Amino acid sequence: MFSRKKSVTVPANPEPEAPARPGVKGRPTPKRKAQEAANRRPLVGGSKANTAEQKAKMRQARAKAREGMLRGDEKYLGPRDRGPIKRFLRDSVDSRWNIGEFLLPLMVIILAMSLINQPWARLGVFGAAYGMILIGILDSVLLWRRTKKRVRETFGEEPPKGSASYVVLRAFQMRMSRVPRPQIKRGDPVVRR
C-alpha cells in the first residue's frame, strides 16, 4: 500500500537537444479558437476602406454608365439591348405612334370615371377599357408582324428569340419612360445603323 519513493538521478552531462530536422515546423499547433480569430475579417469592405474620393469616383462611373445606357451607347447596354438587330427593333417601335403607350393614362382616367355611381356609366367605362386593351393587343401583333418581315429583309435572318416580347413591351411603354431612350423621331424612316 505504501511504497517507497524512488529517487530520480539526473545525469551530470545532459545530452544536447537534437538539431532541428528539415520539414518540421518547430512550434506548437495553434488552438482552433486562436486560428479562427486570426482569420476573421468583414465580408464586405468596411467604410474605412472606401474613402470619400473612391466613393465619388464610383458615383461618377455609375452616372456615366447610366447616361451611356440612356443614349443607347452599345458599350453601356445590357445583353438584352445590344446589337444592330435590337437597335432596328427599337427604332421600329419608336418611329410610330403606338396605342399601347396611351393605355396607362387612359386607364387612370377610366379608373376615375368608374367612381360614377350609375350602372350605364360603369358599363360604358369598362367597355371602353376592354376595347382599348383589345385594340392595343391588335396593334402590337400587327407591329410585330411588320417588324419581323422588315428584319428578315434587312438582315437576311430571323430576329433573335424573345424579340416579339421585346417589341411588344416597348410599344406598351410611354415614350418618355423607354430605356434606352428613342434615337429617332416619329415618322422617320427606320434604317440599318
C-alpha positions, -999 to +999 in steps of 0.1 A: +000+000+000+026+024+010+055+024-013+088+040-011+096+069-032+121+062-059+148+087-063+155+100-097+190+106-106+199+133-131+229+127-152+257+151-148+260+158-185+226+163-201+225+153-238+223+182-262+189+186-280+186+171-314+192+196-342+161+209-360+150+185-387+140+198-421+103+198-427+094+201-390+076+233-381+093+237-347+063+254-329+031+241-313-001+239-333-023+269-325-056+263-309-087+264-332-102+294-314-070+314-319-067+304-356-104+314-363-099+347-346-069+354-368-088+346-400-118+368-391-124+398-414-155+416-426-174+401-456-178+435-472-150+461-471-155+484-442-164+520-446-128+529-437-117+511-469-138+533-491-127+568-488-148+597-499-127+600-530-133+564-540-170+568-534-171+599-556-153+581-584-177+552-582-206+576-583-193+593-614-187+560-631-223+548-624-237+582-636-216+579-668-228+543-674-264+553-669-261+582-693-245+559-719-273+534-714-300+561-719-282+574-750-281+539-764-243+536-765-235+499-772-207+499-746-231+505-718-261+485-729-270+452-713-270+419-733-308+423-739-304+456-758-271+450-777-266+446-814-278+461-846-310+439-848-321+451-814-314+487-824-335+482-855-363+467-834-362+497-810-363+521-839-392+503-855-413+509-823-401+544-818-408+556-853-445+553-850-474+561-827-484+531-806-518+525-790-501+508-761-483+539-749-516+557-743-531+528-722-517+538-689-530+574-689-563+562-703-566+536-675-562+563-649-590+583-665-612+552-667-605+544-630-616+579-621-647+576-642-656+543-627-664+561-595-696+574-611-724+556-593-746+549-624-749+515-640-748+528-676-716+548-668-698+518-653-708+496-682-695+522-707-663+528-688-654+492-686-665+485-722-641+513-732-613+499-711-616+464-726-619+478-761-587+499-757-569+468-744-580+447-774-570+475-798-536+477-781-531+440-785-541+440-821-518+470-828-489+452-812-495+420-831-495+439-864-464+459-854-446+426-846-455+410-879-443+441-899-412+444-879-403+407-882-407+409-920-385+440-922-358+424-901-358+394-924-355+417-955-328+440-939-306+415-921-314+383-940-320+363-908-348+357-883-350+380-853-334+365-821-355+346-797-375+369-774-377+397-799-415+397-801-418+404-764-391+430-767-411+449-793-445+445-776-432+456-742-415+486-757-447+495-776-467+494-744-443+518-726-448+556-727-422+571-750-406+592-722-400+561-700-383+539-726-348+528-719-327+532-740-343+565-750-357+567-785-330+575-811-353+586-839-383+608-842-418+597-850-423+594-887-386+590-895-377+560-917-361+531-900-327+522-915-300+498-905-273+515-885 
